[in-house]
Amino acid sequence: YYLSEDTEINTIIDHLHINYDSFPLFINNEKDNIFFYLINDTSVPFTIDENTKTIKLINSLDREKQDKYIFEIELKLKL
């Protein structure tokens, strides 16, 4: 993704899509919330909204301090 420094906080960056074909379960993506998401780096200025399944910007960006972020998102099944 490319984000400008003036991107507003709480801007939605992307919607997370889960390919349910890989699960032996029938899941209604609109109603069921059986997964949670983890970002492997807590220093990134992003979060995942569990309800809307979106990645959001939560802090200001400053290209002089950091010009790129690399992180992974892990999907886990809730117990």
Contacts in CASP RR format, 6 or more apart in sequence:
PFRMAT RR
TARGET T0000
AUTHOR 0000-0000-0000
METHOD contacts of the structure
MODEL  1
YYLSEDTEINTIIDHLHINYDSFPLFINNEKDNIFFYLINDTSVPFTIDE
NTKTIKLINSLDREKQDKYIFEIELKLKL
1 13 0 8 1.000
1 14 0 8 1.000
3 11 0 8 1.000
3 13 0 8 1.000
3 57 0 8 1.000
3 61 0 8 1.000
4 61 0 8 1.000
5 60 0 8 1.000
5 61 0 8 1.000
5 62 0 8 1.000
5 63 0 8 1.000
7 57 0 8 1.000
7 61 0 8 1.000
8 57 0 8 1.000
9 57 0 8 1.000
9 58 0 8 1.000
9 59 0 8 1.000
9 60 0 8 1.000
10 56 0 8 1.000
10 57 0 8 1.000
10 58 0 8 1.000
11 56 0 8 1.000
11 57 0 8 1.000
12 52 0 8 1.000
12 54 0 8 1.000
12 55 0 8 1.000
12 56 0 8 1.000
13 46 0 8 1.000
13 54 0 8 1.000
13 55 0 8 1.000
13 56 0 8 1.000
13 57 0 8 1.000
14 54 0 8 1.000
14 55 0 8 1.000
15 52 0 8 1.000
15 53 0 8 1.000
15 54 0 8 1.000
16 37 0 8 1.000
16 48 0 8 1.000
16 53 0 8 1.000
16 54 0 8 1.000
16 55 0 8 1.000
16 73 0 8 1.000
18 27 0 8 1.000
18 29 0 8 1.000
18 35 0 8 1.000
18 53 0 8 1.000
18 75 0 8 1.000
20 26 0 8 1.000
20 27 0 8 1.000
20 29 0 8 1.000
27 34 0 8 1.000
29 53 0 8 1.000
33 50 0 8 1.000
33 51 0 8 1.000
33 78 0 8 1.000
34 77 0 8 1.000
34 78 0 8 1.000
35 75 0 8 1.000
35 76 0 8 1.000
35 77 0 8 1.000
35 78 0 8 1.000
36 50 0 8 1.000
36 75 0 8 1.000
36 76 0 8 1.000
36 78 0 8 1.000
37 48 0 8 1.000
37 50 0 8 1.000
37 53 0 8 1.000
37 73 0 8 1.000
37 74 0 8 1.000
37 75 0 8 1.000
37 76 0 8 1.000
38 73 0 8 1.000
38 74 0 8 1.000
38 76 0 8 1.000
39 46 0 8 1.000
39 47 0 8 1.000
39 48 0 8 1.000
39 71 0 8 1.000
39 72 0 8 1.000
39 73 0 8 1.000
39 74 0 8 1.000
40 71 0 8 1.000
40 72 0 8 1.000
40 73 0 8 1.000
40 74 0 8 1.000
41 69 0 8 1.000
41 70 0 8 1.000
41 71 0 8 1.000
41 72 0 8 1.000
44 69 0 8 1.000
44 71 0 8 1.000
45 57 0 8 1.000
45 58 0 8 1.000
45 59 0 8 1.000
45 60 0 8 1.000
45 61 0 8 1.000
45 69 0 8 1.000
46 55 0 8 1.000
46 56 0 8 1.000
46 57 0 8 1.000
46 58 0 8 1.000
46 69 0 8 1.000
46 71 0 8 1.000
47 55 0 8 1.000
47 56 0 8 1.000
47 58 0 8 1.000
48 54 0 8 1.000
48 55 0 8 1.000
48 56 0 8 1.000
48 73 0 8 1.000
49 56 0 8 1.000
55 73 0 8 1.000
END
